[in-house]
Amino acid sequence: MAGIRGIGAILALVIGAWPAAAQVSGEATATLSAPAPVDTSLAGLATSPRPRPRPGTDLDGVAAAAEAAPAAAAETPGPATEASAAKPAKPPRDPSKGAVTNLPIPRFVSLKGNEGNARRGPSLTHRIDWVFTTTGMPLRVTAEHENWRRVEDAEGMGGWVHYALLSGVRSALVSADMAEFRVKPDPEALVVFQAERGVVGRLVECQPDWCRMNVQGEKGWIEKSALWGVLPGEVLE
């Protein structure tokens, strides 16, 4: 190509993307070389904001390894996964059974002495809300926590009572205004004595609809519907 001459000047000429090689002397002469071949293997990377890969990087191999790593991690169970798989799931607790005794909830017990403190919570630090004062009175257990039982009386009053104050001896309270006790479990049987509402007696035995009680030494059969302290259909022998 034709030379471009000038004195004391350095001329660089760039045409498009072609690189140029220049030789400078006192009388500078700049020549243009032929365009270098374009590497089409990197086409499209110039617009990417990511750095270009180093020469010789195996892009396909890196991508394949990156895709294989999560799959391998998912297929290989870690120690935590193996431990959770080996540990059996804990079955849910039956709400109809006590958390401590595994006895039925609700169930009936009786007051062992002539005084029992019913507290707001299951510990001695909780305040006393009620005091039961009738020996042998029936109480319904509705919850358990360690050595404490949540109980209530026939009027629904109660709280948390220490289990040592309770007895498994069964009793019942007359809930009818005037209850008749009979010689046998038959509404036509002879009446042997009567008891007013609130009288407490010990349960001797129960059939599905009748119970035999001992009230201050007197014994007789009474219809279960006239009592509080025994479950419907409950049988005691």
C-alpha positions as CSV (number, residue, x, y, z in Angstrom):
1,M,0.0,0.0,0.0
2,A,1.0,3.6,-0.5
3,G,3.1,5.1,2.3
4,I,2.1,8.2,4.3
5,R,5.0,10.6,5.0
6,G,5.3,13.3,7.6
7,I,8.0,15.0,9.7
8,G,8.0,14.7,13.6
9,A,4.6,13.0,13.6
10,I,3.4,9.6,14.7
11,L,0.4,8.4,12.9
12,A,-1.7,5.4,13.9
13,L,-4.3,4.4,11.5
14,V,-7.1,1.9,12.6
15,I,-9.5,0.7,10.1
16,G,-12.5,-1.3,11.6
17,A,-11.1,-4.0,13.9
18,W,-7.9,-4.5,12.0
19,P,-4.8,-4.1,14.1
20,A,-1.9,-2.0,12.7
21,A,1.8,-2.3,13.2
22,A,3.7,1.1,13.0
23,Q,7.4,1.9,12.5
24,V,8.4,5.4,13.5
25,S,11.7,7.2,12.6
26,G,12.7,10.8,12.0
27,E,10.6,10.7,8.9
28,A,7.8,8.5,10.1
29,T,6.5,5.8,7.8
30,A,3.4,3.9,8.8
31,T,2.3,0.8,7.0
32,L,-0.9,-1.1,7.4
33,S,-0.8,-4.9,7.7
34,A,-3.3,-7.3,6.5
35,P,-6.3,-8.0,8.9
36,A,-5.7,-10.9,11.4
37,P,-8.1,-13.8,11.1
38,V,-11.1,-13.6,13.5
39,D,-11.4,-16.4,16.0
40,T,-15.0,-17.5,15.4
41,S,-14.9,-19.9,18.4
42,L,-15.4,-17.0,20.7
43,A,-18.2,-15.3,18.8
44,G,-20.9,-14.0,21.1
45,L,-18.7,-13.8,24.2
46,A,-17.7,-10.2,23.7
47,T,-21.2,-9.0,24.8
48,S,-21.2,-11.2,27.9
49,P,-20.4,-9.3,31.2
50,R,-18.7,-12.4,32.6
51,P,-14.9,-12.8,32.1
52,R,-13.7,-14.8,29.3
53,P,-12.5,-18.3,30.1
54,R,-8.8,-19.0,30.1
55,P,-7.4,-20.6,26.9
56,G,-7.7,-24.4,27.0
57,T,-10.7,-24.4,29.5
58,D,-13.0,-27.3,28.8
59,L,-16.4,-25.5,28.9
60,D,-18.4,-28.6,28.2
61,G,-16.5,-30.6,30.9
62,V,-17.1,-27.8,33.5
63,A,-20.8,-27.6,32.8
64,A,-21.2,-31.3,32.9
65,A,-19.4,-31.5,36.3
66,A,-21.5,-28.6,37.7
67,E,-24.7,-30.4,36.6
68,A,-23.5,-33.8,38.0
69,A,-22.4,-32.4,41.5
70,P,-25.9,-31.5,42.8
71,A,-27.2,-34.8,41.5
72,A,-24.5,-36.7,43.3
73,A,-25.0,-34.8,46.5
74,A,-28.7,-35.6,46.3
75,E,-28.1,-39.3,45.7
76,T,-25.5,-39.6,48.5
77,P,-27.2,-39.5,51.9
78,G,-25.3,-37.7,54.6
79,P,-25.0,-38.7,58.3
80,A,-28.1,-36.6,59.3
81,T,-30.2,-38.2,56.5
82,E,-29.1,-41.7,57.5
83,A,-29.8,-41.0,61.2
84,S,-33.3,-39.6,60.5
85,A,-34.1,-42.6,58.3
86,A,-33.0,-45.1,60.9
87,K,-34.9,-43.4,63.8
88,P,-38.6,-44.5,63.8
89,A,-41.2,-41.8,63.9
90,K,-42.7,-41.3,67.4
91,P,-46.4,-42.2,67.4
92,P,-48.8,-39.5,68.4
93,R,-50.0,-39.7,72.0
94,D,-53.5,-40.9,72.6
95,P,-55.5,-37.9,74.1
96,S,-57.8,-40.4,75.8
97,K,-54.9,-41.7,77.9
98,G,-53.0,-39.9,80.7
99,A,-49.6,-38.6,79.7
100,V,-48.1,-40.1,83.0
101,T,-50.2,-43.1,84.0
102,N,-51.6,-44.1,80.6
103,L,-55.0,-44.5,82.4
104,P,-58.2,-43.2,80.8
105,I,-58.9,-39.5,80.6
106,P,-61.3,-38.5,81.9
107,R,-61.7,-40.9,84.9
108,F,-62.9,-40.6,88.5
109,V,-60.9,-40.8,91.7
110,S,-61.7,-39.7,95.3
111,L,-60.2,-37.3,97.9
112,K,-58.1,-39.3,100.3
113,G,-58.2,-37.0,103.3
114,N,-60.5,-34.3,104.6
115,E,-58.5,-31.5,102.8
116,G,-57.0,-31.1,99.4
117,N,-55.6,-27.9,97.8
118,A,-56.5,-27.3,94.2
119,R,-53.8,-25.1,92.6
120,R,-53.8,-23.0,89.5
121,G,-50.8,-24.9,88.0
122,P,-49.0,-28.2,88.6
123,S,-46.5,-27.0,91.3
124,L,-46.4,-25.8,94.8
125,T,-45.5,-22.3,93.6
126,H,-48.9,-21.8,92.0
127,R,-51.6,-20.2,94.1
128,I,-54.4,-22.2,95.7
129,D,-57.8,-21.6,94.1
130,W,-60.0,-24.1,95.9
131,V,-59.8,-26.4,98.9
132,F,-61.7,-29.7,98.9
133,T,-62.9,-30.6,102.4
134,T,-65.1,-33.7,102.1
135,T,-63.4,-37.0,102.7
136,G,-64.0,-39.5,99.9
137,M,-65.7,-37.0,97.6
138,P,-65.5,-38.0,93.9
139,L,-63.3,-36.0,91.6
140,R,-62.9,-36.2,87.8
141,V,-59.3,-36.3,86.4
142,T,-59.0,-34.3,83.2
143,A,-55.2,-34.0,82.8
144,E,-51.8,-35.2,84.1
145,H,-48.4,-33.6,84.6
146,E,-45.7,-35.5,86.4
147,N,-47.0,-35.9,90.1
148,W,-50.0,-33.6,89.6
149,R,-53.5,-34.3,88.4
150,R,-56.0,-31.7,87.2
151,V,-59.3,-32.5,88.8
152,E,-62.8,-31.0,89.1
153,D,-65.8,-31.6,91.3
154,A,-69.5,-32.0,90.3
155,E,-69.8,-28.2,89.9
156,G,-66.8,-28.0,87.6
157,M,-64.6,-26.3,90.2
158,G,-61.0,-27.6,90.8
159,G,-57.4,-27.3,89.7
160,W,-54.1,-29.2,90.0
161,V,-53.9,-31.5,93.0
162,H,-50.9,-33.6,94.0
163,Y,-51.5,-37.3,93.3
164,A,-50.7,-38.2,97.0
165,L,-54.0,-36.5,98.0
166,L,-56.1,-38.7,95.7
167,S,-57.3,-42.3,96.1
168,G,-58.4,-44.9,93.6
169,V,-61.3,-45.9,95.9
170,R,-64.4,-45.1,93.9
171,S,-67.2,-43.0,95.3
172,A,-70.2,-41.1,93.9
173,L,-72.3,-38.1,94.9
174,V,-76.1,-38.1,94.8
175,S,-77.2,-35.6,92.2
176,A,-80.9,-36.0,92.5
177,D,-83.0,-34.0,94.9
178,M,-84.0,-37.2,96.7
179,A,-82.6,-40.5,95.6
180,E,-84.1,-43.9,96.5
181,F,-81.9,-46.9,97.2
182,R,-83.5,-50.2,96.5
183,V,-82.9,-53.8,97.5
184,K,-82.1,-54.8,94.0
185,P,-81.4,-53.1,90.6
186,D,-85.1,-52.9,89.6
187,P,-87.3,-49.7,89.6
188,E,-90.1,-51.8,91.2
189,A,-87.9,-53.2,94.0
190,L,-88.4,-52.3,97.6
191,V,-86.8,-49.0,98.7
192,V,-84.5,-49.5,101.6
193,F,-83.4,-45.9,102.3
194,Q,-83.3,-42.4,100.7
195,A,-80.5,-39.8,100.4
196,E,-80.5,-36.1,99.6
197,R,-78.5,-34.2,97.0
198,G,-74.9,-33.9,97.8
199,V,-74.6,-37.1,99.9
200,V,-71.4,-39.0,99.2
201,G,-71.1,-42.8,99.3
202,R,-68.7,-45.5,98.3
203,L,-69.4,-47.5,95.1
204,V,-69.6,-51.2,95.8
205,E,-70.4,-52.4,92.3
206,C,-71.9,-51.0,89.1
207,Q,-73.9,-52.4,86.2
208,P,-74.5,-50.4,83.0
209,D,-77.5,-48.6,84.5
210,W,-77.4,-49.2,88.2
211,C,-74.9,-48.9,91.0
212,R,-74.8,-50.5,94.5
213,M,-73.5,-48.0,97.1
214,N,-72.6,-47.9,100.8
215,V,-73.8,-44.7,102.4
216,Q,-72.8,-44.5,106.1
217,G,-73.2,-48.2,106.5
218,E,-76.5,-48.5,104.6
219,K,-76.3,-50.4,101.2
220,G,-78.7,-50.3,98.3
221,W,-79.1,-50.0,94.5
222,I,-79.6,-46.7,92.9
223,E,-80.1,-45.7,89.2
224,K,-76.8,-44.4,87.7
225,S,-78.6,-41.3,86.3
226,A,-79.1,-40.1,89.9
227,L,-75.3,-40.1,90.6
228,W,-72.2,-38.0,89.7
229,G,-68.9,-39.8,89.9
230,V,-69.4,-42.8,87.5
231,L,-69.3,-42.9,83.7
232,P,-72.4,-43.9,81.7
233,G,-72.2,-47.6,80.9
234,E,-69.2,-48.1,83.2
235,V,-69.1,-51.5,85.0
236,L,-67.4,-52.0,88.4
237,E,-67.1,-55.3,90.1
